[in-house]
Amino acid sequence: MRRAYFDNGATTALDPAVLERMMPYLAAEYGNPGSMHYLGDAAAAGVRTARKEVADTLGCLPSEIVFTSGGTESDNLAVIGAMVASGKRRAVTCAVEHSAVLESFAELRRRGFETTVLGVDGEGRVSAGDLEAAMGPDVGLVSIMTANNEIGTVMDIRGLAEVAHSHGALFHTDAVQAYTKAALGKDDQGFDLLSLSAHKIHGPKGVGALFVRSGTPMAPTMFGGGQENGLRSSTENVPGIVGLGAAAATGHAAMGRVVPKIGKMRKRIIEGIREIPGSTMNGPADGICNIVNFSFEGVSGKDLVIALSNEGIAASAAAACSAGSSDPSHVVMAISGDVRRAMGALRVSLSKFTTDADVDFLLETLPETVARMRKR
């Protein structure tokens, strides 16, 4: 059976070059980086190299990078760690955030903090005016994602960070979907905290990082040996960290070539899907280069995912973390308020390994599949 993978928003294929960098640390270089002998030194050197590779992509110091188990832990640490240390009582986010942020805000409420969740416009954007109206001296943190993981909306991070800073609040952004697909310099965008994940950029699963601007007050959420400047106690996942560094460096260096290539394929997909009767695009045409989201009248998104899988196409109905839920997409609900539209959403997500032939296959198969499902 012919196959095409369009679920890169959930996870990407491991780059063979990244695996090659990881292999020594999965075998011969197995030391604990906290050990003082030669094997510990070799492991620590691998971690140091990776830390610098990630830092270079953000224009920051290596000491400002904290390695974690992935984007979820990075979001948890950013939101809870910053608020606990802030001495303030309220945090602000928006309705289309990843569940890792929304559930961290739920945890803040359980701990007695107050939270404000901003609405978005019909394309999933938060306005600076709405954020300004929500601010006050009691706000310690604003958390707004860089690019939405379901519909691809790109936020005005610099403008929103300026609003937060003008009221004395920290600004965190979940950049998991935007990392290596958009310019993310700490000085250009002005964020204080930024989350990223390796397996979204052709690195291994189970590792990520949090940028913490120097001088930012933070409280740890894991306790033990004091690794990662005391913010993330646990023996470092050396092979994973090395893989993250390699994927970050490779992805960042190739942005000028890969982003336009993926963007052209995304445009073709949008144009092709718009020709399907009863289709509605969720999110803006000028969204992040790798994500497209449409709803189809009279078709369940999850049923469509299964039908496409039977044809050899892997796509998704929502974020992978909520794929087992029967609830409508909270993102599409936030932009439309339409349950049927939210239940009918299909996300198609691309990567540097996506080919024009894959796109041809999708555009040949999807209209036929939708039409067949409507006849049932």
C-alpha positions in Angstrom: 0.0 0.0 0.0 1.2 3.5 -0.8 1.7 5.6 2.3 2.1 9.2 3.2 2.7 10.7 6.6 0.9 14.0 7.4 1.0 13.9 11.2 4.2 15.8 11.9 2.4 18.0 14.3 2.2 14.9 16.6 5.7 13.7 16.0 8.4 13.7 13.3 10.6 11.0 12.0 14.1 10.8 13.6 16.7 12.3 11.3 19.3 9.7 10.5 22.0 12.3 11.2 20.6 12.9 14.6 20.5 9.2 15.4 24.2 9.0 14.3 25.1 11.7 16.8 23.2 9.9 19.6 24.6 6.4 19.0 27.9 6.8 21.0 25.9 7.9 24.0 23.6 4.9 23.7 26.5 2.5 23.9 30.2 3.3 24.6 29.7 6.7 26.2 27.2 5.6 28.9 28.6 7.6 31.8 26.6 9.8 34.2 27.5 13.4 33.5 27.6 14.0 37.2 30.5 11.5 37.7 34.0 12.8 38.0 35.8 10.0 36.0 36.5 9.9 32.2 33.1 8.4 31.3 31.3 11.1 33.2 33.5 13.7 31.5 32.5 12.4 28.1 28.8 12.4 28.9 29.1 15.9 30.4 30.9 17.1 27.2 28.0 15.8 25.1 25.5 17.7 27.3 27.6 20.9 27.1 27.8 20.7 23.3 24.0 20.2 23.0 23.3 23.1 25.4 25.3 25.5 23.3 23.7 24.2 20.1 20.2 24.9 21.5 21.3 28.3 22.9 22.8 29.4 19.6 19.4 28.9 17.9 17.8 31.4 20.4 20.7 33.9 20.6 21.0 33.2 24.3 23.6 31.9 26.8 24.0 28.1 27.3 23.3 28.7 31.0 19.8 29.9 30.1 18.9 26.5 28.7 17.2 24.0 31.0 16.8 20.4 29.6 13.5 18.7 30.4 11.6 15.6 29.3 9.7 17.4 26.6 7.4 20.3 25.8 4.9 19.4 28.4 7.4 19.5 31.3 8.8 22.7 29.9 5.4 24.3 29.9 4.6 23.0 33.4 7.9 24.3 34.8 7.6 27.7 33.1 4.0 28.3 34.3 4.1 26.9 37.8 7.8 27.6 38.5 7.4 31.3 37.5 4.2 31.9 39.3 5.4 30.2 42.6 8.5 32.4 42.5 6.8 35.6 41.4 5.1 36.6 44.6 2.0 37.5 42.6 -1.4 36.0 42.5 -2.7 36.0 38.9 -1.5 34.5 35.5 -3.0 35.1 32.0 -3.2 32.8 29.0 -5.6 32.2 26.1 -8.2 29.7 25.1 -6.3 28.0 22.3 -3.2 27.0 24.2 -1.9 23.4 24.3 -3.3 21.3 27.1 0.2 21.4 28.8 -0.4 25.1 29.4 -4.1 25.0 30.1 -3.7 22.1 32.6 -0.8 24.0 34.3 -3.2 26.9 34.7 -5.7 24.5 36.2 -3.1 23.4 38.7 -2.4 27.1 39.5 -6.1 27.5 40.4 -5.9 24.4 42.6 -3.0 26.0 44.4 -5.0 29.2 45.1 -3.8 31.4 42.2 -6.2 33.3 40.0 -6.1 32.9 36.3 -7.5 34.8 33.3 -8.1 33.0 30.0 -8.4 35.3 27.0 -10.6 34.7 24.0 -9.3 34.8 20.4 -10.5 36.0 17.1 -11.8 33.9 14.2 -8.3 32.9 13.2 -7.1 32.1 16.7 -5.2 35.3 17.5 -5.0 37.1 20.8 -5.1 40.9 20.5 -2.7 43.2 22.3 -5.7 45.3 23.3 -7.4 42.3 25.0 -4.2 41.5 26.8 -3.8 45.1 27.9 -7.3 45.1 29.3 -6.6 41.9 31.3 -3.4 43.1 32.9 -2.9 44.5 36.4 -0.3 44.7 39.1 -1.3 41.3 40.4 -0.3 39.5 37.1 3.0 37.6 37.4 3.0 35.7 34.1 1.5 35.8 30.7 1.7 32.6 28.6 0.8 32.8 24.9 2.0 30.2 22.4 4.1 31.2 19.3 2.2 29.0 16.8 -0.9 27.0 17.4 -0.4 23.3 17.3 -3.9 22.6 15.7 -4.6 25.4 13.3 -1.1 27.0 12.8 -2.0 30.5 13.9 1.2 32.6 14.5 0.9 35.1 17.4 2.5 38.5 17.7 4.8 37.4 20.4 6.9 40.6 20.5 3.9 42.8 20.8 2.3 40.7 23.5 5.5 40.4 25.4 5.8 44.2 25.4 2.3 44.5 26.9 3.2 42.0 29.7 6.5 43.7 30.5 4.9 47.1 30.6 2.9 45.8 33.6 5.8 44.1 35.3 4.8 40.5 34.3 7.0 37.8 32.8 6.2 36.4 29.4 6.3 32.7 28.4 5.7 31.2 25.0 5.2 27.6 24.0 7.2 27.5 20.8 7.0 23.7 20.4 5.4 23.9 16.9 7.3 27.1 15.8 10.8 26.1 16.8 13.1 25.8 13.7 10.2 27.0 11.5 10.2 30.7 12.6 12.8 33.1 13.8 12.9 32.9 17.6 15.6 35.2 19.0 15.3 36.1 22.7 16.1 39.8 22.0 13.9 40.1 18.9 10.8 38.5 20.4 11.3 39.6 24.0 10.2 36.4 25.8 11.4 35.5 29.2 10.6 31.8 29.0 10.3 29.6 25.9 9.4 25.9 25.6 10.6 23.5 22.9 10.6 19.8 22.2 13.0 17.5 20.3 10.5 15.1 18.7 8.8 17.9 16.8 12.0 18.8 14.9 13.2 15.3 13.9 14.9 14.6 17.3 14.1 11.8 19.8 11.0 11.6 22.0 11.3 12.3 25.7 13.5 15.3 25.7 12.9 19.1 25.5 14.2 22.3 26.8 13.1 25.5 28.5 14.8 28.8 27.9 14.9 30.8 31.2 16.2 34.4 30.7 19.0 35.2 33.2 17.6 36.8 36.4 14.1 35.3 36.0 12.8 34.1 39.3 11.9 30.5 39.1 10.9 27.7 41.5 11.7 24.1 40.7 8.9 21.5 40.2 11.2 18.5 40.6 13.5 17.9 43.5 16.6 15.8 44.1 20.2 16.2 43.0 19.9 19.8 41.8 20.7 19.3 38.1 20.0 22.0 35.5 20.8 24.9 37.9 18.5 23.4 40.5 15.4 23.7 38.3 15.2 20.1 37.1 16.6 17.5 39.4 17.2 14.1 37.6 20.1 12.4 35.9 20.3 13.9 32.5 19.0 12.0 29.5 22.3 12.3 27.7 21.5 10.5 24.4 18.2 12.5 24.2 19.9 15.8 25.0 22.6 15.1 22.4 19.9 14.3 19.9 18.0 17.5 20.7 21.2 19.6 20.2 21.8 17.9 16.8 18.2 18.4 15.7 18.2 22.0 16.8 21.4 22.8 15.0 20.4 21.0 11.9 16.9 22.4 11.8 18.0 26.0 12.5 20.7 25.9 9.8 18.2 24.6 7.2 15.4 27.0 7.9 16.1 29.2 4.9 15.7 26.2 2.6 13.1 24.0 4.4 10.6 26.6 5.5 9.9 27.9 1.9 9.7 24.4 0.6 7.2 23.3 3.2 5.3 26.5 2.7 4.8 25.9 -1.0 3.4 22.4 -0.3 1.1 23.9 2.4 -0.2 26.4 -0.1 -1.0 23.6 -2.6 -2.8 21.7 0.0 -4.9 24.7 1.0 -5.8 25.4 -2.6 -6.7 21.8 -3.2 -8.8 21.3 -0.1 -10.7 24.5 -0.7 -12.1 22.9 -3.9 -13.9 20.2 -1.9 -17.5 21.2 -1.4 -18.5 21.9 2.2 -14.9 22.5 3.4 -14.0 25.3 5.8 -10.4 26.3 6.7 -9.7 26.6 10.4 -7.0 29.1 11.0 -5.3 31.7 8.8 -3.8 31.2 5.3 -0.6 32.8 6.6 -0.1 30.4 9.4 3.0 28.4 10.3 4.5 26.6 7.3 3.7 23.1 8.4 0.1 23.0 9.6 -3.2 23.0 7.7 -6.6 22.4 9.4 -10.0 22.0 7.6 -13.5 20.9 8.6 -15.8 19.1 6.3 -19.5 19.5 6.5 -21.3 16.2 7.4 -18.0 14.3 8.2 -16.6 13.4 11.5 -12.9 14.3 11.8 -12.0 11.2 13.7 -13.8 8.9 11.2 -12.1 10.7 8.4 -8.7 10.1 10.0 -9.5 6.3 10.2 -10.7 6.3 6.6 -7.6 8.1 5.4 -5.4 5.7 7.3 -7.1 2.8 5.5 -6.0 4.5 2.3 -2.4 4.9 3.6 -2.5 8.5 4.7 -1.6 9.4 8.3 -3.3 12.6 9.5 -5.0 13.7 12.7 -8.3 15.1 14.0 -6.7 17.1 16.9 -3.6 17.3 18.9 -2.1 13.9 19.6 -2.4 14.5 23.4 -6.2 14.6 23.0 -6.7 12.1 20.2 -8.5 9.6 22.4 -11.0 12.2 23.7 -14.5 12.3 22.3 -14.7 16.1 23.0 -14.6 18.6 20.1 -11.4 20.4 19.4 -11.1 23.2 22.0 -9.2 25.3 19.5 -11.8 25.1 16.7 -14.5 25.7 19.3 -12.6 28.9 20.5 -12.5 30.3 17.0 -15.9 29.3 15.8 -18.2 28.2 18.7 -19.5 25.6 16.2 -19.5 22.0 17.7 -20.1 20.4 14.3 -17.2 22.3 12.8 -15.0 21.4 15.8 -15.9 17.7 15.5 -15.2 17.7 11.8 -11.7 19.1 11.9 -8.8 17.4 10.2 -5.2 18.5 10.8 -2.6 17.9 8.1 1.0 18.6 9.2 4.1 18.5 7.1 7.9 18.2 7.7 11.1 18.5 5.7 10.6 14.8 4.7 7.2 15.5 3.1 7.4 15.3 -0.7 5.4 16.7 -3.6 4.4 13.1 -4.4 2.9 12.9 -0.9 0.9 16.0 -1.5 -0.3 14.7 -4.8 -1.5 11.5 -3.1 -3.3 13.5 -0.4 -5.1 15.7 -2.9 -6.1 12.7 -5.0 -7.4 10.7 -2.0 -9.0 13.2 0.3 -11.8 14.5 -2.0 -12.8 10.9 -2.8 -12.7 9.9 0.8 -14.8 12.8 2.0 -17.4 12.2 -0.8 -17.6 8.5 0.0 -18.1 9.2 3.7 -20.9 11.6 2.9 -22.8 8.9 1.1 -23.0 6.6 4.1 
